[in-house]
Amino acid sequence: MSQPIVSSGLPALDRLLPHGGLRLGSLLEWLEPEATDGVATAAGATSYALAVGVRLQAAAGLPTGRSLMVIDREG
């Protein structure tokens, strides 16, 4: 049985995703552009990842206080 698709909460992002949202229970790799001048791009990838993670947690009916892993390869 396929897991449900949940909106990221960001319509522009949902339009870019293969199923128009995120599949619950899946692994999502979130990348932002690499800085070419050594200065962070401030694209907000970590903030988006956290916001979408909380949205998916709520959509799955999981209790609050669960873990969300974010790996920052730069810092």
C-alpha angles and dihedrals in degrees: 000000000000120000118244122265115237128194114248087223089246110095093197090054093046089056089057095050120092095240098030092258143015126300113233113241094025131121113246123200110203117192132179128197115282115244111248096195099045092257119117114254093223088214091150097236093146093048091049091047092053094046092049091045091056090048092052091047090055093045090053090052092239119158117256118257095054121137127264117189119216117179115201109196092189104049 
